[in-house]
């Protein structure tokens, strides 16, 4: 699967505040014997040449995963765009030959394994520098493909314009949409509440 798309780095966004879970790291919640982050990485690593984790606070809590951890550098809690910018900047500094980054949320235990090649195919067909996933009627703007040379414009939008909405920024450049079926399991089901954890455990059991 890796060979069907240009070299692409993965970014797992784990910098959310998890308010509805009472705080903590949603990516470290265990679903079906593994953490959500374990499950996300299993789906990303076959299609990516490497993975970086975006998380704020003490990075040592993710040490067991052996991933580089990068924090937001935009002041305040600027939301997922700040995490995406942090990932783009990290790739530009450390792997400047890589032109593409795919971002995924750190709270989606059932991500599709064909995410990266399908996003690339869609942006190539549409002639756009960006692509994002959709399931059912819902767009998932953080499950997306980004061209690294757009990072300078993204920083201007965040810092100079105080822009926070992903879709407002992506619309400026053009974004292709890729549809996944939401049944029997929405691959972008995300864990936000204790009830979601219970449902994810049930779905993981049915998946096994």
Secondary structure, DSSP 8 states (H G I E B T S, - for coil): -GGGS--EEEEEE-----GGGTSS-GGG-EETTEEHHHHHHHHHTTT-SEEEEE--S-GGGGGGGT-EEE---SSS---HHHHHHHHHHHHHHH-TT--EEEEEETT-TT--TTHHHHHHHHHHHHT-SEEEEEETTEEEEEEEEEEGGGHHHHHHHHHTS----HHHHHHHH-EEEEEE--SSS-TT----SHHHHHHHHHHHHHH-
